[in-house]
């Protein structure tokens, strides 16, 4: 499959099961998984929001330019003179939303989309133009009408470019979420075939414990293995969502599958029936994001994600500039005190359990093995910690280079702290101590977080400390908002002066 997306093939209906002998000799392997090309860190919903902002920006500029041609300024014009110009972006935005001109559906023709744009923006602007002609004849309706016509043409041009851009990204799979299906059922076949028309999802493959009843592929999506193969798959962090497609009468089997899948950080969607799906009016991806269908995790809030990402970039750049003298002095002190690199880049768990390299100032004697896997947590008066390291750990200066991870999009300013790969407590892996441990990875890890300002900083030496941290992290995940993040950042500032009660 050249573009990495699932296409429809003429295969037998999945209700026709293969024989046990055929299944036993079938070469079922997760190596057959079909990932799309590297996906962009933006969703189709994010591009729809961007298109709205782009329309408002361009139309506002056109209105402002025509206002200047009329010899008026925003501050110098009267309210009556400026009203038509101000209403132009308002009418355009309202009209396009009403006409569903921001759907950018792949299965909708380009002509249909442009007609929606022309009508959605044109009808409200025509009404505004008529009202302007009637009420502004004595005050000069020429320039307001020029602005209205120019705004309409501008919107058409912007949407023509956006439509071509989004379709190119959709065609190559750059916007498609990687999805695996659990259950080789007729519902799975319907989902895959309808997705082939819209290309909203990249169906990587199918997992099913009943291999003896399942064909090797369904509509081009390969059968990759059993549920245990999914749970132990090394490429699982690249999966965005897991869709369970089991018939509604198999309640016991559904409960069993959900109980096993809850431990994963990915969103798990229970999709029982697609009989009422109408591809002309409904988005397949939106149906799969339905809050009622979620059994683990919550639907992604695109607007919240955009606000958080913008805040991360702004705050991290500001902090890098503000703390640049501290960063330079710290780097010099580390280099002068002990041999080895200035920075320590450790493998840690990030969003969806993906492995990321977290930047820190080196606070211990150089140990390349520790960068790959944590073998021992830091203890009070740990002999491995240098003198400079003890100071920068106490003041949390060693964490400042993680602003680089924030700019790269691997971390956020606020979120659960990323734990090192192989981290243990009481000789037990931390993920085995708390059943909901993986749920903390449903958001990006942060430099600081709700747990940190509530005293859970540094290493965790007991199982109870692990449980307390996960509880606080889950409180953050459930309460996350811009203002909550801002509160945590403000409350973190005193912690930079150190916390004598915690081992650092």
C-alpha beads as a LAMMPS data file, in Angstrom:
LAMMPS data file: protein, C-alpha beads

504 atoms
503 bonds

1 atom types
1 bond types

-500.0 500.0 xlo xhi
-500.0 500.0 ylo yhi
-500.0 500.0 zlo zhi

Masses

1 110.0

Atoms # bond

1 1 1 0.000 0.000 0.000
2 1 1 1.907 2.996 -1.303
3 1 1 0.394 5.704 0.836
4 1 1 0.134 3.664 4.017
5 1 1 -3.641 3.937 4.136
6 1 1 -6.150 1.125 4.195
7 1 1 -7.824 0.447 0.837
8 1 1 -10.783 -1.788 0.085
9 1 1 -10.014 -5.162 -1.409
10 1 1 -12.437 -7.828 -2.655
11 1 1 -12.050 -10.378 0.097
12 1 1 -14.615 -12.721 1.546
13 1 1 -16.926 -11.443 4.278
14 1 1 -15.495 -11.917 7.743
15 1 1 -18.570 -13.893 8.687
16 1 1 -17.033 -16.680 6.585
17 1 1 -14.446 -18.041 8.961
18 1 1 -11.289 -19.842 7.986
19 1 1 -10.712 -23.388 9.036
20 1 1 -8.603 -24.145 12.128
21 1 1 -6.050 -25.899 9.920
22 1 1 -5.599 -22.812 7.748
23 1 1 -5.351 -20.508 10.759
24 1 1 -2.761 -22.716 12.407
25 1 1 -0.453 -22.443 9.433
26 1 1 -1.094 -18.768 8.747
27 1 1 1.867 -16.408 9.121
28 1 1 0.366 -13.929 11.607
29 1 1 2.899 -11.298 12.673
30 1 1 2.904 -7.728 13.968
31 1 1 5.613 -7.082 11.382
32 1 1 2.779 -6.821 8.833
33 1 1 1.476 -3.675 10.525
34 1 1 0.802 -0.830 8.115
35 1 1 1.824 2.507 9.543
36 1 1 1.308 5.705 7.615
37 1 1 4.091 8.118 6.858
38 1 1 5.297 10.255 9.724
39 1 1 2.139 11.981 10.919
40 1 1 2.152 15.723 11.456
41 1 1 1.643 16.881 15.067
42 1 1 -1.733 18.380 14.127
43 1 1 -5.170 16.907 13.541
44 1 1 -7.787 17.706 10.945
45 1 1 -9.716 19.492 13.695
46 1 1 -6.657 21.629 14.359
47 1 1 -6.492 22.587 10.687
48 1 1 -10.189 23.466 10.750
49 1 1 -9.563 25.832 13.646
50 1 1 -6.588 27.273 11.754
51 1 1 -8.765 27.811 8.668
52 1 1 -11.279 29.774 10.759
53 1 1 -8.529 32.003 12.136
54 1 1 -7.077 32.443 8.647
55 1 1 -10.431 33.545 7.248
56 1 1 -10.934 36.082 10.029
57 1 1 -7.378 37.410 9.656
58 1 1 -7.538 37.860 5.858
59 1 1 -11.039 39.308 5.830
60 1 1 -10.213 41.694 8.673
61 1 1 -7.168 42.888 6.740
62 1 1 -9.284 43.470 3.636
63 1 1 -11.840 45.458 5.658
64 1 1 -9.088 47.518 7.310
65 1 1 -7.406 48.217 3.937
66 1 1 -10.668 49.378 2.336
67 1 1 -11.351 51.525 5.404
68 1 1 -8.050 53.250 4.706
69 1 1 -8.962 53.734 1.034
70 1 1 -12.082 55.529 2.248
71 1 1 -9.830 57.980 4.093
72 1 1 -10.877 56.721 7.510
73 1 1 -9.025 55.219 10.461
74 1 1 -10.255 52.881 13.173
75 1 1 -9.793 55.507 15.861
76 1 1 -10.829 58.481 13.741
77 1 1 -14.029 57.098 12.198
78 1 1 -17.426 57.326 13.821
79 1 1 -19.255 54.209 14.965
80 1 1 -21.761 54.595 12.147
81 1 1 -18.998 54.818 9.522
82 1 1 -17.112 51.780 10.800
83 1 1 -20.052 49.393 11.371
84 1 1 -20.097 47.847 7.827
85 1 1 -16.350 47.151 7.957
86 1 1 -16.559 45.570 11.425
87 1 1 -19.489 43.354 10.445
88 1 1 -17.674 41.824 7.446
89 1 1 -15.528 39.267 9.389
90 1 1 -18.457 38.534 11.701
91 1 1 -20.812 37.733 8.801
92 1 1 -18.157 35.661 6.993
93 1 1 -17.359 33.564 10.067
94 1 1 -21.016 32.945 10.890
95 1 1 -21.959 32.129 7.296
96 1 1 -19.118 29.644 6.748
97 1 1 -19.867 27.794 9.976
98 1 1 -23.557 27.608 9.086
99 1 1 -22.727 26.199 5.639
100 1 1 -20.374 23.542 7.116
101 1 1 -17.565 24.993 5.035
102 1 1 -14.929 23.939 7.555
103 1 1 -15.532 20.190 7.281
104 1 1 -12.960 19.632 4.505
105 1 1 -14.370 16.103 4.149
106 1 1 -12.219 13.950 1.864
107 1 1 -15.249 12.196 0.348
108 1 1 -16.897 15.505 -0.568
109 1 1 -16.118 16.870 -4.032
110 1 1 -14.078 20.042 -4.398
111 1 1 -16.935 21.667 -6.320
112 1 1 -19.366 20.910 -3.474
113 1 1 -16.968 22.421 -0.934
114 1 1 -16.405 25.603 -2.949
115 1 1 -20.162 26.020 -3.483
116 1 1 -20.613 25.829 0.284
117 1 1 -17.901 28.467 0.713
118 1 1 -19.332 30.762 -1.943
119 1 1 -22.872 30.517 -0.549
120 1 1 -21.862 30.486 3.123
121 1 1 -19.850 33.691 2.820
122 1 1 -21.746 35.214 -0.099
123 1 1 -25.313 35.238 1.208
124 1 1 -24.587 37.038 4.520
125 1 1 -22.240 39.452 2.741
126 1 1 -24.893 40.114 0.079
127 1 1 -27.400 40.978 2.809
128 1 1 -24.818 43.256 4.426
129 1 1 -24.099 44.880 1.070
130 1 1 -27.801 45.517 0.427
131 1 1 -28.255 47.052 3.878
132 1 1 -25.149 49.191 3.332
133 1 1 -26.424 50.443 -0.032
134 1 1 -29.783 51.384 1.486
135 1 1 -28.578 53.106 4.665
136 1 1 -25.228 54.552 3.541
137 1 1 -26.102 56.203 0.211
138 1 1 -25.642 59.637 1.644
139 1 1 -22.425 58.715 3.456
140 1 1 -20.629 56.889 0.644
141 1 1 -21.390 53.186 0.272
142 1 1 -18.728 52.678 -2.379
143 1 1 -15.867 51.562 -0.155
144 1 1 -17.898 49.357 2.221
145 1 1 -19.323 47.505 -0.801
146 1 1 -15.810 47.223 -2.274
147 1 1 -14.663 45.689 1.030
148 1 1 -17.579 43.218 0.992
149 1 1 -16.851 42.055 -2.565
150 1 1 -13.099 41.815 -1.891
151 1 1 -13.716 39.823 1.296
152 1 1 -15.898 37.338 -0.593
153 1 1 -13.250 36.781 -3.272
154 1 1 -10.536 36.492 -0.613
155 1 1 -12.440 33.780 1.281
156 1 1 -12.892 31.764 -1.910
157 1 1 -9.162 31.982 -2.669
158 1 1 -8.145 31.049 0.879
159 1 1 -10.425 27.997 0.919
160 1 1 -9.224 26.841 -2.486
161 1 1 -5.650 26.753 -1.188
162 1 1 -6.638 25.208 2.163
163 1 1 -8.699 22.502 0.469
164 1 1 -5.803 21.530 -1.803
165 1 1 -3.369 21.547 1.130
166 1 1 -5.552 19.435 3.440
167 1 1 -6.372 16.930 0.704
168 1 1 -2.693 16.477 -0.083
169 1 1 -1.968 15.772 3.591
170 1 1 -4.938 13.404 3.867
171 1 1 -3.955 11.525 0.717
172 1 1 -0.460 10.835 2.089
173 1 1 -1.729 9.873 5.550
174 1 1 -0.099 12.816 7.328
175 1 1 -3.328 13.654 9.212
176 1 1 -4.561 10.138 9.904
177 1 1 -4.421 8.772 13.439
178 1 1 -2.882 5.324 13.766
179 1 1 -5.647 2.990 14.926
180 1 1 -5.720 -0.729 15.709
181 1 1 -8.916 -2.753 15.797
182 1 1 -9.607 -5.417 18.399
183 1 1 -12.049 -7.961 17.007
184 1 1 -12.132 -9.460 13.499
185 1 1 -15.879 -8.910 13.119
186 1 1 -18.316 -7.656 10.461
187 1 1 -18.302 -4.305 12.288
188 1 1 -14.537 -4.150 11.748
189 1 1 -15.001 -4.772 8.041
190 1 1 -17.624 -2.043 7.739
191 1 1 -15.397 0.383 9.642
192 1 1 -12.393 -0.337 7.402
193 1 1 -14.350 -0.115 4.146
194 1 1 -16.024 3.154 5.072
195 1 1 -12.725 4.554 6.280
196 1 1 -11.237 3.779 2.850
197 1 1 -13.662 6.355 1.427
198 1 1 -12.835 9.135 3.890
199 1 1 -9.218 8.256 4.877
200 1 1 -9.719 9.835 8.281
201 1 1 -8.047 6.951 10.105
202 1 1 -5.022 4.804 9.347
203 1 1 -6.051 1.283 10.288
204 1 1 -2.709 -0.315 11.162
205 1 1 -4.130 -3.803 11.668
206 1 1 -6.409 -6.108 13.638
207 1 1 -5.892 -8.132 16.817
208 1 1 -8.158 -11.001 17.849
209 1 1 -7.723 -13.834 20.337
210 1 1 -9.822 -16.127 18.150
211 1 1 -7.287 -16.612 15.376
212 1 1 -8.901 -19.879 14.317
213 1 1 -12.022 -17.954 13.256
214 1 1 -10.343 -14.936 11.682
215 1 1 -9.090 -14.447 8.097
216 1 1 -5.518 -13.268 7.507
217 1 1 -6.787 -9.822 6.457
218 1 1 -10.027 -7.863 6.337
219 1 1 -10.493 -5.412 3.479
220 1 1 -6.733 -5.015 3.254
221 1 1 -6.079 -4.602 6.998
222 1 1 -3.817 -7.445 8.188
223 1 1 -4.488 -9.667 11.179
224 1 1 -1.495 -8.945 13.453
225 1 1 -1.991 -11.365 16.346
226 1 1 -3.692 -11.964 19.653
227 1 1 -4.461 -9.456 22.390
228 1 1 -1.269 -10.450 24.234
229 1 1 0.694 -9.518 21.114
230 1 1 -0.902 -6.061 21.217
231 1 1 -0.166 -5.546 24.919
232 1 1 3.491 -6.518 24.442
233 1 1 4.007 -4.779 21.093
234 1 1 7.084 -2.533 21.002
235 1 1 5.354 -0.200 18.498
236 1 1 2.273 0.265 20.675
237 1 1 3.333 3.836 21.648
238 1 1 2.839 4.819 17.994
239 1 1 -0.854 3.866 18.171
240 1 1 -3.241 6.733 18.905
241 1 1 -6.486 4.838 19.527
242 1 1 -7.746 1.302 19.994
243 1 1 -11.186 0.525 18.578
244 1 1 -13.041 -2.511 19.926
245 1 1 -15.511 -3.854 17.334
246 1 1 -17.330 -6.701 19.083
247 1 1 -20.996 -7.533 18.543
248 1 1 -23.270 -6.123 21.220
249 1 1 -24.537 -9.509 22.365
250 1 1 -21.040 -10.693 23.391
251 1 1 -21.137 -8.801 26.689
252 1 1 -18.841 -11.092 28.654
253 1 1 -16.195 -10.939 25.948
254 1 1 -16.467 -7.140 25.736
255 1 1 -15.997 -6.775 29.504
256 1 1 -12.973 -9.075 29.398
257 1 1 -11.339 -7.112 26.582
258 1 1 -12.019 -3.743 28.175
259 1 1 -10.599 -4.854 31.530
260 1 1 -7.359 -5.868 29.813
261 1 1 -7.113 -2.748 27.653
262 1 1 -7.733 -0.258 30.463
263 1 1 -4.100 -0.502 31.571
264 1 1 -2.942 1.126 28.325
265 1 1 -2.509 4.897 27.966
266 1 1 -4.201 4.919 24.544
267 1 1 -7.829 5.908 24.234
268 1 1 -10.034 2.843 23.952
269 1 1 -13.277 3.173 21.964
270 1 1 -16.100 0.638 22.010
271 1 1 -17.769 0.668 18.594
272 1 1 -20.727 -1.719 18.628
273 1 1 -22.736 -0.741 15.556
274 1 1 -22.255 1.293 12.379
275 1 1 -25.607 0.563 10.731
276 1 1 -26.801 4.144 11.194
277 1 1 -23.659 5.755 9.759
278 1 1 -24.262 8.259 6.951
279 1 1 -20.962 9.236 5.247
280 1 1 -22.599 12.278 3.672
281 1 1 -23.432 13.938 6.989
282 1 1 -21.267 12.246 9.603
283 1 1 -17.542 11.935 10.135
284 1 1 -16.299 8.422 10.830
285 1 1 -13.533 9.773 13.063
286 1 1 -16.035 11.898 14.975
287 1 1 -18.221 8.836 15.615
288 1 1 -15.171 7.031 16.974
289 1 1 -14.501 10.062 19.204
290 1 1 -17.995 10.055 20.656
291 1 1 -17.833 10.477 24.467
292 1 1 -20.452 7.746 24.893
293 1 1 -18.208 5.303 23.035
294 1 1 -15.160 5.929 25.206
295 1 1 -14.450 3.269 27.794
296 1 1 -10.937 4.442 28.599
297 1 1 -9.605 7.968 28.218
298 1 1 -11.523 10.994 26.998
299 1 1 -12.073 12.567 23.572
300 1 1 -9.320 14.923 22.542
301 1 1 -10.106 18.620 22.960
302 1 1 -8.462 20.218 19.922
303 1 1 -8.980 23.780 21.099
304 1 1 -7.559 22.991 24.534
305 1 1 -4.561 21.276 22.914
306 1 1 -3.894 24.302 20.690
307 1 1 -4.086 26.719 23.623
308 1 1 -1.784 24.530 25.714
309 1 1 0.755 24.186 22.910
310 1 1 0.806 27.943 22.252
311 1 1 1.241 28.618 25.981
312 1 1 4.069 26.066 26.151
313 1 1 5.962 27.712 23.308
314 1 1 5.505 31.252 24.665
315 1 1 6.415 30.396 28.266
316 1 1 9.365 28.159 27.355
317 1 1 10.897 30.803 25.078
318 1 1 10.422 33.462 27.744
319 1 1 11.990 31.238 30.408
320 1 1 14.964 30.333 28.206
321 1 1 15.664 34.032 27.675
322 1 1 15.116 34.950 31.332
323 1 1 17.273 32.113 32.683
324 1 1 19.988 32.245 29.995
325 1 1 22.618 33.689 32.418
326 1 1 21.812 30.919 34.931
327 1 1 22.077 28.280 32.199
328 1 1 25.480 29.550 31.065
329 1 1 26.927 29.771 34.583
330 1 1 25.634 26.304 35.464
331 1 1 27.154 24.798 32.323
332 1 1 30.556 26.318 33.136
333 1 1 30.451 25.094 36.749
334 1 1 29.574 21.523 35.715
335 1 1 32.377 21.427 33.156
336 1 1 34.944 22.739 35.628
337 1 1 34.027 20.380 38.482
338 1 1 34.040 16.932 36.881
339 1 1 34.813 15.263 33.538
340 1 1 31.939 14.322 31.291
341 1 1 29.181 16.010 29.281
342 1 1 27.327 19.083 30.532
343 1 1 23.930 17.618 29.757
344 1 1 22.424 14.292 30.756
345 1 1 19.856 12.931 28.272
346 1 1 17.912 10.108 29.868
347 1 1 15.360 7.806 28.224
348 1 1 11.965 8.404 29.819
349 1 1 8.322 7.628 29.129
350 1 1 6.414 10.375 27.340
351 1 1 2.952 10.743 25.831
352 1 1 1.314 7.350 25.108
353 1 1 4.361 5.670 26.681
354 1 1 6.594 6.823 23.829
355 1 1 10.283 6.884 24.733
356 1 1 11.790 10.377 24.718
357 1 1 15.212 11.744 25.614
358 1 1 14.796 14.215 28.470
359 1 1 17.407 16.969 28.796
360 1 1 18.897 17.734 32.208
361 1 1 22.062 19.297 33.532
362 1 1 24.374 16.491 34.642
363 1 1 24.301 16.434 38.443
364 1 1 26.126 13.115 39.010
365 1 1 29.362 11.521 37.930
366 1 1 29.211 10.538 34.280
367 1 1 27.402 7.205 33.820
368 1 1 26.365 6.387 30.200
369 1 1 24.431 3.311 31.375
370 1 1 22.092 5.440 33.525
371 1 1 21.018 7.371 30.437
372 1 1 19.496 4.206 28.968
373 1 1 17.825 2.678 32.026
374 1 1 17.454 3.654 35.680
375 1 1 19.002 1.033 37.954
376 1 1 18.827 2.952 41.238
377 1 1 16.887 6.010 42.380
378 1 1 18.706 8.884 44.058
379 1 1 19.164 8.631 47.815
380 1 1 19.798 11.304 50.441
381 1 1 23.519 12.210 50.457
382 1 1 23.996 10.015 47.388
383 1 1 27.780 9.757 46.760
384 1 1 27.153 9.814 42.993
385 1 1 25.934 13.432 43.167
386 1 1 28.580 16.118 42.660
387 1 1 28.807 19.324 44.723
388 1 1 27.430 21.424 41.878
389 1 1 24.873 18.703 41.243
390 1 1 23.638 18.827 44.813
391 1 1 22.972 22.567 44.507
392 1 1 21.254 22.473 41.110
393 1 1 19.103 19.509 42.175
394 1 1 18.013 21.270 45.348
395 1 1 17.060 24.400 43.415
396 1 1 15.636 22.434 40.429
397 1 1 18.018 24.253 38.074
398 1 1 18.956 20.852 36.652
399 1 1 15.438 20.622 35.136
400 1 1 15.642 23.883 33.133
401 1 1 17.133 22.297 29.969
402 1 1 13.842 20.410 29.616
403 1 1 12.539 23.626 28.080
404 1 1 14.182 22.222 24.937
405 1 1 11.886 19.185 25.169
406 1 1 8.934 21.566 25.504
407 1 1 9.883 23.471 22.354
408 1 1 10.278 20.171 20.483
409 1 1 6.734 19.203 21.514
410 1 1 7.828 16.178 23.564
411 1 1 6.910 17.748 26.907
412 1 1 4.751 20.504 28.335
413 1 1 5.486 23.101 30.999
414 1 1 2.874 21.459 33.243
415 1 1 2.038 17.757 33.383
416 1 1 2.955 14.526 35.156
417 1 1 6.724 14.185 35.547
418 1 1 8.280 11.766 33.016
419 1 1 9.603 8.686 34.781
420 1 1 12.772 6.947 33.658
421 1 1 12.619 3.703 31.698
422 1 1 13.017 0.760 34.074
423 1 1 12.189 2.779 37.200
424 1 1 11.486 0.541 40.226
425 1 1 10.388 0.985 43.838
426 1 1 10.948 -1.723 46.467
427 1 1 12.376 -3.826 43.615
428 1 1 9.010 -3.622 41.828
429 1 1 8.385 -1.871 38.498
430 1 1 6.306 1.245 39.208
431 1 1 3.724 0.371 36.532
432 1 1 2.996 -2.862 38.403
433 1 1 2.232 -1.036 41.670
434 1 1 -0.769 1.008 40.509
435 1 1 -3.292 -0.294 37.982
436 1 1 -3.956 3.204 36.577
437 1 1 -0.258 4.059 36.232
438 1 1 -0.305 4.156 32.409
439 1 1 -3.207 6.649 32.449
440 1 1 -0.806 9.410 33.521
441 1 1 0.736 9.107 30.055
442 1 1 -2.465 10.247 28.325
443 1 1 -1.091 13.789 28.423
444 1 1 2.373 15.090 27.696
445 1 1 4.775 14.951 30.658
446 1 1 5.706 18.241 32.243
447 1 1 8.610 20.057 33.853
448 1 1 6.380 20.669 36.845
449 1 1 2.967 19.412 37.876
450 1 1 0.206 19.094 40.434
451 1 1 2.076 16.307 42.226
452 1 1 5.245 18.400 42.505
453 1 1 3.597 21.404 44.161
454 1 1 1.854 19.023 46.561
455 1 1 5.125 17.637 47.900
456 1 1 5.673 14.665 45.576
457 1 1 9.014 15.769 44.142
458 1 1 12.100 13.750 43.358
459 1 1 12.445 9.960 43.709
460 1 1 9.745 7.708 45.175
461 1 1 11.129 5.081 47.566
462 1 1 7.961 3.294 48.710
463 1 1 4.895 1.855 47.005
464 1 1 2.686 4.293 48.895
465 1 1 4.659 7.222 47.485
466 1 1 4.087 5.813 43.995
467 1 1 0.341 5.540 44.665
468 1 1 0.213 9.097 46.036
469 1 1 2.002 10.491 42.989
470 1 1 -0.196 8.652 40.514
471 1 1 -3.298 9.837 42.397
472 1 1 -2.127 13.451 42.128
473 1 1 -1.170 13.008 38.482
474 1 1 -4.625 11.640 37.679
475 1 1 -6.201 14.594 39.490
476 1 1 -4.256 16.854 37.136
477 1 1 -5.283 14.881 34.030
478 1 1 -8.960 15.179 35.013
479 1 1 -8.772 18.884 35.959
480 1 1 -6.386 20.100 33.281
481 1 1 -7.080 23.603 31.952
482 1 1 -5.137 26.750 31.045
483 1 1 -5.896 28.467 34.354
484 1 1 -5.051 25.344 36.346
485 1 1 -1.717 25.148 34.509
486 1 1 -1.064 28.815 35.251
487 1 1 -1.807 28.262 38.940
488 1 1 0.627 25.331 39.068
489 1 1 3.355 27.389 37.376
490 1 1 2.936 30.221 39.876
491 1 1 2.973 27.819 42.816
492 1 1 6.093 26.103 41.457
493 1 1 8.247 29.228 41.764
494 1 1 8.882 28.879 45.532
495 1 1 9.932 25.259 44.961
496 1 1 12.880 26.440 42.883
497 1 1 14.434 27.568 46.163
498 1 1 14.500 23.926 47.286
499 1 1 12.551 21.563 49.471
500 1 1 14.544 20.217 52.398
501 1 1 11.965 17.532 53.138
502 1 1 12.523 15.698 49.852
503 1 1 15.572 13.830 48.611
504 1 1 16.848 15.544 45.474

Bonds

1 1 1 2
2 1 2 3
3 1 3 4
4 1 4 5
5 1 5 6
6 1 6 7
7 1 7 8
8 1 8 9
9 1 9 10
10 1 10 11
11 1 11 12
12 1 12 13
13 1 13 14
14 1 14 15
15 1 15 16
16 1 16 17
17 1 17 18
18 1 18 19
19 1 19 20
20 1 20 21
21 1 21 22
22 1 22 23
23 1 23 24
24 1 24 25
25 1 25 26
26 1 26 27
27 1 27 28
28 1 28 29
29 1 29 30
30 1 30 31
31 1 31 32
32 1 32 33
33 1 33 34
34 1 34 35
35 1 35 36
36 1 36 37
37 1 37 38
38 1 38 39
39 1 39 40
40 1 40 41
41 1 41 42
42 1 42 43
43 1 43 44
44 1 44 45
45 1 45 46
46 1 46 47
47 1 47 48
48 1 48 49
49 1 49 50
50 1 50 51
51 1 51 52
52 1 52 53
53 1 53 54
54 1 54 55
55 1 55 56
56 1 56 57
57 1 57 58
58 1 58 59
59 1 59 60
60 1 60 61
61 1 61 62
62 1 62 63
63 1 63 64
64 1 64 65
65 1 65 66
66 1 66 67
67 1 67 68
68 1 68 69
69 1 69 70
70 1 70 71
71 1 71 72
72 1 72 73
73 1 73 74
74 1 74 75
75 1 75 76
76 1 76 77
77 1 77 78
78 1 78 79
79 1 79 80
80 1 80 81
81 1 81 82
82 1 82 83
83 1 83 84
84 1 84 85
85 1 85 86
86 1 86 87
87 1 87 88
88 1 88 89
89 1 89 90
90 1 90 91
91 1 91 92
92 1 92 93
93 1 93 94
94 1 94 95
95 1 95 96
96 1 96 97
97 1 97 98
98 1 98 99
99 1 99 100
100 1 100 101
101 1 101 102
102 1 102 103
103 1 103 104
104 1 104 105
105 1 105 106
106 1 106 107
107 1 107 108
108 1 108 109
109 1 109 110
110 1 110 111
111 1 111 112
112 1 112 113
113 1 113 114
114 1 114 115
115 1 115 116
116 1 116 117
117 1 117 118
118 1 118 119
119 1 119 120
120 1 120 121
121 1 121 122
122 1 122 123
123 1 123 124
124 1 124 125
125 1 125 126
126 1 126 127
127 1 127 128
128 1 128 129
129 1 129 130
130 1 130 131
131 1 131 132
132 1 132 133
133 1 133 134
134 1 134 135
135 1 135 136
136 1 136 137
137 1 137 138
138 1 138 139
139 1 139 140
140 1 140 141
141 1 141 142
142 1 142 143
143 1 143 144
144 1 144 145
145 1 145 146
146 1 146 147
147 1 147 148
148 1 148 149
149 1 149 150
150 1 150 151
151 1 151 152
152 1 152 153
153 1 153 154
154 1 154 155
155 1 155 156
156 1 156 157
157 1 157 158
158 1 158 159
159 1 159 160
160 1 160 161
161 1 161 162
162 1 162 163
163 1 163 164
164 1 164 165
165 1 165 166
166 1 166 167
167 1 167 168
168 1 168 169
169 1 169 170
170 1 170 171
171 1 171 172
172 1 172 173
173 1 173 174
174 1 174 175
175 1 175 176
176 1 176 177
177 1 177 178
178 1 178 179
179 1 179 180
180 1 180 181
181 1 181 182
182 1 182 183
183 1 183 184
184 1 184 185
185 1 185 186
186 1 186 187
187 1 187 188
188 1 188 189
189 1 189 190
190 1 190 191
191 1 191 192
192 1 192 193
193 1 193 194
194 1 194 195
195 1 195 196
196 1 196 197
197 1 197 198
198 1 198 199
199 1 199 200
200 1 200 201
201 1 201 202
202 1 202 203
203 1 203 204
204 1 204 205
205 1 205 206
206 1 206 207
207 1 207 208
208 1 208 209
209 1 209 210
210 1 210 211
211 1 211 212
212 1 212 213
213 1 213 214
214 1 214 215
215 1 215 216
216 1 216 217
217 1 217 218
218 1 218 219
219 1 219 220
220 1 220 221
221 1 221 222
222 1 222 223
223 1 223 224
224 1 224 225
225 1 225 226
226 1 226 227
227 1 227 228
228 1 228 229
229 1 229 230
230 1 230 231
231 1 231 232
232 1 232 233
233 1 233 234
234 1 234 235
235 1 235 236
236 1 236 237
237 1 237 238
238 1 238 239
239 1 239 240
240 1 240 241
241 1 241 242
242 1 242 243
243 1 243 244
244 1 244 245
245 1 245 246
246 1 246 247
247 1 247 248
248 1 248 249
249 1 249 250
250 1 250 251
251 1 251 252
252 1 252 253
253 1 253 254
254 1 254 255
255 1 255 256
256 1 256 257
257 1 257 258
258 1 258 259
259 1 259 260
260 1 260 261
261 1 261 262
262 1 262 263
263 1 263 264
264 1 264 265
265 1 265 266
266 1 266 267
267 1 267 268
268 1 268 269
269 1 269 270
270 1 270 271
271 1 271 272
272 1 272 273
273 1 273 274
274 1 274 275
275 1 275 276
276 1 276 277
277 1 277 278
278 1 278 279
279 1 279 280
280 1 280 281
281 1 281 282
282 1 282 283
283 1 283 284
284 1 284 285
285 1 285 286
286 1 286 287
287 1 287 288
288 1 288 289
289 1 289 290
290 1 290 291
291 1 291 292
292 1 292 293
293 1 293 294
294 1 294 295
295 1 295 296
296 1 296 297
297 1 297 298
298 1 298 299
299 1 299 300
300 1 300 301
301 1 301 302
302 1 302 303
303 1 303 304
304 1 304 305
305 1 305 306
306 1 306 307
307 1 307 308
308 1 308 309
309 1 309 310
310 1 310 311
311 1 311 312
312 1 312 313
313 1 313 314
314 1 314 315
315 1 315 316
316 1 316 317
317 1 317 318
318 1 318 319
319 1 319 320
320 1 320 321
321 1 321 322
322 1 322 323
323 1 323 324
324 1 324 325
325 1 325 326
326 1 326 327
327 1 327 328
328 1 328 329
329 1 329 330
330 1 330 331
331 1 331 332
332 1 332 333
333 1 333 334
334 1 334 335
335 1 335 336
336 1 336 337
337 1 337 338
338 1 338 339
339 1 339 340
340 1 340 341
341 1 341 342
342 1 342 343
343 1 343 344
344 1 344 345
345 1 345 346
346 1 346 347
347 1 347 348
348 1 348 349
349 1 349 350
350 1 350 351
351 1 351 352
352 1 352 353
353 1 353 354
354 1 354 355
355 1 355 356
356 1 356 357
357 1 357 358
358 1 358 359
359 1 359 360
360 1 360 361
361 1 361 362
362 1 362 363
363 1 363 364
364 1 364 365
365 1 365 366
366 1 366 367
367 1 367 368
368 1 368 369
369 1 369 370
370 1 370 371
371 1 371 372
372 1 372 373
373 1 373 374
374 1 374 375
375 1 375 376
376 1 376 377
377 1 377 378
378 1 378 379
379 1 379 380
380 1 380 381
381 1 381 382
382 1 382 383
383 1 383 384
384 1 384 385
385 1 385 386
386 1 386 387
387 1 387 388
388 1 388 389
389 1 389 390
390 1 390 391
391 1 391 392
392 1 392 393
393 1 393 394
394 1 394 395
395 1 395 396
396 1 396 397
397 1 397 398
398 1 398 399
399 1 399 400
400 1 400 401
401 1 401 402
402 1 402 403
403 1 403 404
404 1 404 405
405 1 405 406
406 1 406 407
407 1 407 408
408 1 408 409
409 1 409 410
410 1 410 411
411 1 411 412
412 1 412 413
413 1 413 414
414 1 414 415
415 1 415 416
416 1 416 417
417 1 417 418
418 1 418 419
419 1 419 420
420 1 420 421
421 1 421 422
422 1 422 423
423 1 423 424
424 1 424 425
425 1 425 426
426 1 426 427
427 1 427 428
428 1 428 429
429 1 429 430
430 1 430 431
431 1 431 432
432 1 432 433
433 1 433 434
434 1 434 435
435 1 435 436
436 1 436 437
437 1 437 438
438 1 438 439
439 1 439 440
440 1 440 441
441 1 441 442
442 1 442 443
443 1 443 444
444 1 444 445
445 1 445 446
446 1 446 447
447 1 447 448
448 1 448 449
449 1 449 450
450 1 450 451
451 1 451 452
452 1 452 453
453 1 453 454
454 1 454 455
455 1 455 456
456 1 456 457
457 1 457 458
458 1 458 459
459 1 459 460
460 1 460 461
461 1 461 462
462 1 462 463
463 1 463 464
464 1 464 465
465 1 465 466
466 1 466 467
467 1 467 468
468 1 468 469
469 1 469 470
470 1 470 471
471 1 471 472
472 1 472 473
473 1 473 474
474 1 474 475
475 1 475 476
476 1 476 477
477 1 477 478
478 1 478 479
479 1 479 480
480 1 480 481
481 1 481 482
482 1 482 483
483 1 483 484
484 1 484 485
485 1 485 486
486 1 486 487
487 1 487 488
488 1 488 489
489 1 489 490
490 1 490 491
491 1 491 492
492 1 492 493
493 1 493 494
494 1 494 495
495 1 495 496
496 1 496 497
497 1 497 498
498 1 498 499
499 1 499 500
500 1 500 501
501 1 501 502
502 1 502 503
503 1 503 504
